[in-house]
Amino acid sequence: MTQHDRLLIVDFGSQVTQLIARRLRELNVYCEIHPYQNVTDAFLQDFAPRAIVFSGGPDSVTRDGSPRPPKSVYDMGVPILGICYGQQVMMQDLGGRVEAGHGTAEFGRAWVTPAESRLDLLSGWFLDGTGREQVWMSHGDHVSAIAPGFEVYGTSPGAPFAITADVSRRFYAVQFHPEVHHTPNGRTLYQNFVREAGFQGDWTMDAYREEAVQRIRDQIGDKKVICALSGGVDSSVAAALIHEAVGDQLTCVFVDHGLLRLNEAEEVVGMFRDHMNLHVIHAQEQELFLGELEGVSDPETKRKIIGRLFIEVFQKYADGIEGAEFLAQGTLYPDVIESVSFSGGPSVTIKSHHNVGGLPEKMGLKLVEPLRELFKDEVRALGRELGLPDSFIGRHPFPGPGLAIRCPGEITREKLEILRKADAVFIDQIRRHGLYDDIWQAFVAILPVRTVGVMGDGRTYDFACALRAVTSVDGMTADYYPFSHDFLGETATRIINEVKGINRCTYDITSKPPGTIEWE
């Protein structure tokens, strides 16, 4: 199996550390994020990175006990790039000086101008004729004296040492964040850094697919594995990958709780069972779920009922699969990162919707997590490699509790039927106008109010609905999508005309924060 060159990102607590990894993965470089306190001498020797990046962070290197890497990191003979707090760490550790605040803080857009000396790290910068480059700053402290061996290669109004380097040791340090969108040429800087480090760009989904298939075969052997298939991107790609590795040893259980979108169950089961020849158990338990949800309005109670029933139903069907020893999960790399506590305290648990409610422990199964090294965009790329259709690969996220949290108040079969049809019209409108791939998530929520309307010669007293569409990178923050008034008017007209039971449409323009993406 191929042994990829690895880049280590030492995390000092920046909110955008994951963006560093994503930028590097886009360059086909394999990298991992590890909290600074886990990066010991022994760890460095075992990990054997070809290059290292120090992330930014919220602390101050002027504070006693502030986060630092082990001293041995500077003796490994590999290139190091320090970013923001990472630059200040390098300067302080290597004999420079950092001072707190005092009017030199910079937050937001800034402009860096080059020094006279040329630096290969900046190849492709300062070429647009303005003689400067836009970057994104976020620092209170500043470097007041660079360490011996370093030279200045770029300055900004608030950072006279915005870009510094010790070329002989291949140590580079920048005060800004090249990983964020607001540093437009940041990708070029990372490209130059990994080229300097000698990476071959061999981290591709084609290579990953081959290696993952072999790892799955080695782990599972001749045993059986079960997978909770939701139809979402993560579980779909995990199931397709495991099926390629072990074929009929995999059984998928698709729990139909009656809270799915229009025709969703038929589409998911049809694709995996009929077109991909996976063994899929379609657990049709709509009556069970809807029966227990009857009369329940509290959103947290709804979630708990759905979660409990899902576990019970999945376990019932899984118990009928003789010889199953493994449970497949679509855990992704961000979930793995979030399960490690940066502060050094107890690790937090991976999000509950990624561990199928603790089923591995309850059922005595071993976990198979073939996607745990991948970001979401890489999972989509792997799905394409595996031949999954774009209609599945590019799907918007869909919550585990399904339409239950898009139906505030009491859930009834009538409201679910209305909601499905309205949602289908909204998504159809988005696709017709070519907007689907520009939007992170879009859906309709049916509101627990009835409003007066006029249709033809009569009055109506029907439900109001809210349209919701947001743009986001990871769902942690989100902005509403700026539809045109023409689009909204056309969509509202279609929903009211085509969906019996709705006579009023609104558009939710709340961002996250302060709101959430879903309504409950």
C-alpha positions, -999 to 999 in steps of 0.1 A, spaced: 0 0 0 13 35 -9 28 54 20 20 91 14 42 119 24 25 136 53 22 172 64 15 180 101 -7 209 111 0 218 147 -32 234 160 -30 263 184 -67 268 185 -75 290 154 -111 289 143 -99 284 107 -74 256 112 -96 232 92 -93 256 63 -56 251 62 -61 213 59 -87 218 32 -64 241 11 -36 215 14 -59 186 5 -70 206 -26 -33 205 -36 -33 167 -33 -12 168 -1 -21 145 27 -22 163 60 -35 159 96 -44 183 123 -32 176 158 -36 198 189 -3 212 201 -4 194 234 -5 160 216 26 169 195 54 155 216 89 144 207 78 108 204 48 118 182 70 138 158 93 109 154 64 85 147 45 108 124 76 118 105 62 148 86 77 161 54 66 196 64 49 213 93 24 242 96 18 261 128 -18 274 129 -31 306 143 -46 308 177 -63 331 202 -36 331 229 -7 354 234 29 341 233 38 368 258 18 349 284 35 324 306 23 289 298 10 299 263 8 270 238 41 260 222 54 231 202 83 209 215 117 224 208 127 194 188 104 205 160 129 230 149 157 203 146 138 180 122 152 196 91 118 200 75 101 232 62 79 250 87 53 276 80 40 297 109 7 315 105 -4 345 127 0 331 162 22 304 146 46 331 133 48 347 168 55 313 183 84 308 159 99 342 166 96 339 204 110 303 203 139 311 180 152 343 196 129 371 183 105 392 203 68 396 204 49 424 221 13 428 231 -11 451 213 -2 488 217 -21 501 187 -7 477 161 -36 452 161 -50 444 127 -83 427 120 -97 423 86 -85 431 51 -49 445 48 -24 450 20 11 435 20 39 450 -1 71 431 -9 106 438 3 135 440 -21 147 405 -15 131 377 -35 115 347 -18 104 315 -37 75 312 -12 60 343 -29 64 332 -65 33 343 -83 26 372 -58 27 409 -65 21 405 -102 -11 425 -108 6 458 -113 -4 474 -80 28 462 -62 8 448 -33 -13 418 -23 -46 416 -3 -44 395 28 -66 389 59 -51 399 93 -64 389 127 -38 397 154 -35 418 185 1 411 194 29 418 169 65 408 162 88 436 173 121 418 165 126 389 142 147 359 152 184 356 141 187 342 106 153 356 95 148 383 69 118 405 61 101 398 27 68 416 31 53 444 52 18 458 60 9 491 77 3 473 110 29 445 106 64 455 96 73 418 97 42 405 78 63 380 59 96 367 72 118 337 65 150 319 73 157 305 39 187 283 49 165 264 74 134 266 53 114 283 81 87 307 69 64 329 89 35 351 79 13 374 101 -18 369 80 -41 339 72 -34 326 36 -61 299 41 -91 322 41 -111 334 11 -101 370 19 -65 363 10 -72 357 -27 -37 345 -36 -33 323 -5 -35 291 -25 -4 301 -44 16 306 -12 6 271 0 14 257 -35 49 271 -32 54 258 3 45 222 -5 66 224 -37 95 235 -16 89 206 8 90 181 -21 54 168 -20 45 149 -51 7 156 -50 -1 119 -47 -32 123 -24 -60 116 -49 -94 100 -46 -84 74 -71 -54 63 -49 -75 66 -18 -102 44 -32 -77 16 -38 -61 19 -4 -94 22 14 -108 -9 -3 -78 -29 8 -80 -16 44 -117 -26 46 -109 -61 34 -81 -64 59 -103 -52 87 -135 -72 79 -120 -104 65 -148 -128 59 -172 -113 85 -205 -95 78 -210 -57 82 -242 -37 85 -248 -1 75 -275 24 85 -282 39 50 -299 72 51 -295 83 15 -273 112 25 -239 117 9 -218 102 38 -237 70 44 -242 65 6 -205 68 -2 -195 46 28 -219 19 17 -207 20 -19 -171 18 -9 -176 -11 16 -197 -29 -10 -168 -26 -35 -145 -41 -9 -166 -70 5 -196 -73 -18 -225 -94 -3 -209 -93 32 -226 -59 35 -262 -54 44 -277 -19 45 -307 -11 66 -328 19 54 -352 30 82 -382 47 67 -397 67 95 -424 84 75 -406 118 78 -388 117 44 -391 140 14 -414 132 -16 -405 98 -32 -372 97 -12 -375 62 1 -382 48 -34 -353 67 -49 -327 56 -23 -338 20 -21 -341 18 -59 -307 32 -66 -288 10 -41 -308 -22 -45 -317 -21 -82 -288 -2 -98 -259 -10 -75 -270 -45 -64 -265 -38 -27 -285 -59 -2 -309 -33 13 -335 -39 39 -363 -14 36 -376 -10 72 -410 5 66 -419 17 101 -439 48 93 -468 39 114 -446 32 145 -429 66 143 -459 87 134 -480 69 160 -456 78 188 -452 114 176 -489 120 176 -498 150 198 -462 158 205 -452 195 199 -420 200 219 -390 198 195 -366 182 219 -392 155 228 -397 149 191 -360 144 185 -357 120 215 -387 99 203 -372 96 168 -337 88 181 -350 61 205 -372 45 179 -345 46 153 -322 27 175 -349 1 184 -359 -4 148 -323 -6 135 -314 -31 162 -345 -52 154 -335 -56 118 -298 -59 124 -304 -87 149 -318 -107 120 -285 -105 101 -266 -136 113 -229 -133 118 -227 -95 116 -197 -83 136 -191 -48 121 -212 -16 119 -203 9 92 -205 47 99 -200 77 77 -178 95 102 -158 123 85 -125 140 94 -142 171 108 -161 149 132 -128 132 143 -112 166 148 -142 179 168 -140 148 191 -105 159 203 -105 186 229 -81 215 221 -81 227 257 -66 195 270 -97 185 289 -118 154 284 -126 147 247 -161 156 235 -180 128 219 -185 127 181 -219 142 172 -246 118 181 -260 116 145 -226 102 134 -225 73 159 -260 60 153 -270 66 189 -243 44 205 -253 13 186 -218 -1 183 -217 -5 222 -252 -17 226 -249 -43 199 -213 -54 206 -202 -45 171 -169 -32 159 -168 0 139 -158 5 102 -153 41 94 -138 43 59 -143 80 55 -128 92 87 -98 108 69 -119 128 45 -135 162 43 -170 166 28 -157 177 -6 -134 147 -7 -163 124 1 -182 138 -29 -151 133 -51 -148 97 -38 -185 91 -45 -180 102 -82 -150 78 -84 -174 50 -72 -199 58 -98 -226 74 -76 -248 97 -97 -244 135 -92 -281 136 -80 -269 119 -49 -234 133 -46 -245 169 -47 -276 165 -25 -282 191 1 -279 179 37 -310 164 53 -315 161 91 -318 128 108 -352 136 123 -363 145 88 -394 166 82 -403 165 120 -381 195 125 -395 213 95 -430 210 110 -430 231 141 -457 221 165 -477 189 163 -470 166 134 -499 152 115 -500 131 83 -519 159 66 -492 185 74 -465 161 63 -482 155 29 -486 192 24 -450 199 34 -436 172 10 -454 187 -20 -444 222 -12 -408 212 -6 -408 194 -40 -420 225 -58 -394 247 -41 -365 224 -50 -379 220 -85 -379 258 -89 -343 260 -76 -332 234 -101 -351 250 -130 -333 283 -123 -299 265 -121 -293 275 -85 -292 242 -67 -254 238 -66 -250 274 -53 -271 267 -22 -259 247 8 -294 237 19 -329 246 9 -363 234 22 -398 244 32 -411 246 67 -449 244 73 -459 268 101 -482 260 129 -506 288 119 -535 291 95 -541 322 76 -570 337 57 -567 339 19 -588 344 -11 -589 320 -40 -614 325 -68 -646 337 -53 -641 320 -19 -621 325 13 -596 300 24 -582 292 59 -550 272 52 -514 269 64 -486 293 59 -452 281 49 -417 295 51 -390 290 24 -355 286 36 -323 286 15 -288 293 28 -252 294 17 -225 279 39 -192 261 38 -197 236 67 -231 245 82 -215 261 113 -224 296 100 -248 304 72 -263 333 52 -296 334 35 -295 330 -3 -304 363 -21 -331 351 -44 -345 377 -68 -381 390 -61 -391 375 -94 -379 341 -83 -397 344 -49 -429 356 -65 -429 328 -91 -422 302 -64 -449 314 -41 -474 314 -69 -465 278 -78 -467 265 -43 -501 282 -36 -515 270 -69 -501 235 -68 -502 225 -32 -537 222 -16 -535 234 20 -511 263 17 -523 299 10 -494 320 21 -455 319 16 -428 337 34 -390 337 29 -368 333 59 -339 358 57 -323 350 91 -286 342 91 -268 317 114 -260 330 140 -283 343 154 -308 318 140 -302 281 131 -305 266 96 -334 243 106 -365 257 123 -364 232 153 
